[in-house]
Amino acid sequence: MSVSLYYTARRATPITLQEQNNCDEIAKRYDEQYPFGELYEGFCIYDWDMPEEGKDENIILDGATKLPPDADTELWMNILGWWLECLTELADMLIGAQWNVHLDDMDFKWSEEKHCFLPDITI
């Protein structure tokens, strides 16, 4: 069974064509520079031109990436870290966006202190 990393960015100001192009370039670069052997699934940003009926108009980026189900724990964590780094770069570029990032049932929150997405672990 595979697990996916889901990500959504919202803000009141619509995304610009330049920001869309920058997001696509970042995703492409991370796909092309993927350092963990064969790419299981690339970084997916849902189609910019296909608004979903009833979709929140403040969503400026939405997507998901499947993680390999057969990777050992260390490799799997490295791959997850790779895609979280990609999201960090996107977060830096999409000024003012509020992010919702989760791995099936685990949320990740933006940490200003660490400048990255971290697991939201509450005890």
KOLNU-459411 format. One record per residue (C-alpha): residue number from 1; residue in three letters; x, y, z. Coordinates in nm, 3 decimals, padded with zeros to 5 digits. Layout:
<nodes>
{node NUM ALA {X Y Z}} ...
</nodes>
This chain:
<nodes>
{node 1 MET {00.000 00.000 00.000}} {node 2 SER {00.142 00.336 -00.097}} {node 3 VAL {00.128 00.658 00.100}} {node 4 SER {00.093 01.003 -00.052}} {node 5 LEU {00.211 01.346 00.055}} {node 6 TYR {-00.069 01.600 -00.002}} {node 7 TYR {-00.018 01.976 -00.018}} {node 8 THR {-00.245 02.277 -00.059}} {node 9 ALA {-00.157 02.647 -00.046}} {node 10 ARG {-00.424 02.913 00.009}} {node 11 ARG {-00.420 03.291 00.004}} {node 12 ALA {-00.661 03.571 -00.075}} {node 13 THR {-00.447 03.698 -00.365}} {node 14 PRO {-00.473 03.478 -00.677}} {node 15 ILE {-00.163 03.309 -00.809}} {node 16 THR {00.005 03.486 -01.099}} {node 17 LEU {00.117 03.325 -01.423}} {node 18 GLN {00.478 03.399 -01.323}} {node 19 GLU {00.427 03.221 -00.988}} {node 20 GLN {00.274 02.922 -01.168}} {node 21 ASN {00.574 02.907 -01.400}} {node 22 ASN {00.812 02.933 -01.104}} {node 23 CYS {00.628 02.651 -00.923}} {node 24 ASP {00.646 02.431 -01.235}} {node 25 GLU {01.020 02.504 -01.269}} {node 26 ILE {01.086 02.415 -00.905}} {node 27 ALA {00.889 02.089 -00.934}} {node 28 LYS {01.068 01.999 -01.259}} {node 29 ARG {01.409 02.068 -01.106}} {node 30 TYR {01.335 01.846 -00.805}} {node 31 ASP {01.217 01.569 -01.038}} {node 32 GLU {01.527 01.601 -01.258}} {node 33 GLN {01.771 01.614 -00.964}} {node 34 TYR {01.604 01.332 -00.768}} {node 35 PRO {01.898 01.158 -00.596}} {node 36 PHE {01.738 00.830 -00.481}} {node 37 GLY {01.753 00.607 -00.788}} {node 38 GLU {01.456 00.565 -01.018}} {node 39 LEU {01.185 00.824 -00.957}} {node 40 TYR {00.874 00.645 -00.826}} {node 41 GLU {00.645 00.945 -00.887}} {node 42 GLY {00.732 01.304 -00.966}} {node 43 PHE {00.619 01.608 -00.774}} {node 44 CYS {00.261 01.660 -00.887}} {node 45 ILE {00.089 01.997 -00.900}} {node 46 TYR {-00.272 01.956 -01.008}} {node 47 ASP {-00.361 02.119 -01.337}} {node 48 TRP {-00.359 02.498 -01.314}} {node 49 ASP {-00.627 02.537 -01.580}} {node 50 MET {-00.887 02.294 -01.451}} {node 51 PRO {-01.078 02.455 -01.164}} {node 52 GLU {-01.288 02.204 -00.979}} {node 53 GLU {-01.654 02.279 -00.928}} {node 54 GLY {-01.703 02.405 -00.575}} {node 55 LYS {-01.327 02.442 -00.524}} {node 56 ASP {-01.213 02.699 -00.267}} {node 57 GLU {-01.121 03.004 -00.477}} {node 58 ASN {-00.836 03.084 -00.236}} {node 59 ILE {-00.647 02.765 -00.328}} {node 60 ILE {-00.348 02.871 -00.534}} {node 61 LEU {-00.161 02.539 -00.542}} {node 62 ASP {-00.285 02.186 -00.486}} {node 63 GLY {-00.116 01.852 -00.541}} {node 64 ALA {-00.001 01.513 -00.415}} {node 65 THR {00.299 01.286 -00.459}} {node 66 LYS {00.303 00.912 -00.393}} {node 67 LEU {00.594 00.774 -00.196}} {node 68 PRO {00.736 00.432 -00.287}} {node 69 PRO {00.572 00.153 -00.086}} {node 70 ASP {00.871 -00.081 -00.106}} {node 71 ALA {01.149 00.149 00.016}} {node 72 ASP {01.321 00.069 00.344}} {node 73 THR {01.259 00.311 00.630}} {node 74 GLU {01.577 00.518 00.588}} {node 75 LEU {01.531 00.559 00.212}} {node 76 TRP {01.161 00.636 00.257}} {node 77 MET {01.241 00.910 00.511}} {node 78 ASN {01.505 01.056 00.276}} {node 79 ILE {01.253 01.064 -00.009}} {node 80 LEU {00.994 01.230 00.216}} {node 81 GLY {01.256 01.486 00.318}} {node 82 TRP {01.334 01.555 -00.049}} {node 83 TRP {00.972 01.641 -00.128}} {node 84 LEU {00.940 01.848 00.190}} {node 85 GLU {01.244 02.049 00.073}} {node 86 CYS {01.064 02.108 -00.256}} {node 87 LEU {00.761 02.231 -00.062}} {node 88 THR {00.982 02.461 00.144}} {node 89 GLU {01.113 02.621 -00.174}} {node 90 LEU {00.756 02.663 -00.300}} {node 91 ALA {00.650 02.813 00.035}} {node 92 ASP {00.935 03.065 00.010}} {node 93 MET {00.821 03.165 -00.338}} {node 94 LEU {00.444 03.184 -00.272}} {node 95 ILE {00.453 03.478 -00.032}} {node 96 GLY {00.160 03.500 00.208}} {node 97 ALA {00.024 03.150 00.142}} {node 98 GLN {-00.113 02.934 00.422}} {node 99 TRP {-00.017 02.570 00.375}} {node 100 ASN {-00.187 02.243 00.456}} {node 101 VAL {00.061 01.956 00.417}} {node 102 HIS {-00.011 01.602 00.528}} {node 103 LEU {00.104 01.249 00.474}} {node 104 ASP {-00.219 01.052 00.474}} {node 105 ASP {-00.289 01.081 00.850}} {node 106 MET {00.008 01.293 00.968}} {node 107 ASP {00.002 01.673 00.940}} {node 108 PHE {00.308 01.885 00.878}} {node 109 LYS {00.317 02.246 01.000}} {node 110 TRP {00.537 02.529 00.883}} {node 111 SER {00.805 02.621 01.135}} {node 112 GLU {00.929 02.979 01.104}} {node 113 GLU {01.207 02.897 01.350}} {node 114 LYS {01.340 02.599 01.150}} {node 115 HIS {01.220 02.736 00.813}} {node 116 CYS {01.068 02.408 00.699}} {node 117 PHE {00.767 02.179 00.731}} {node 118 LEU {00.781 01.961 01.045}} {node 119 PRO {00.554 01.679 01.162}} {node 120 ASP {00.276 01.808 01.386}} {node 121 ILE {00.319 01.568 01.677}} {node 122 THR {00.094 01.636 01.972}} {node 123 ILE {00.093 01.417 02.277}} 
</nodes>
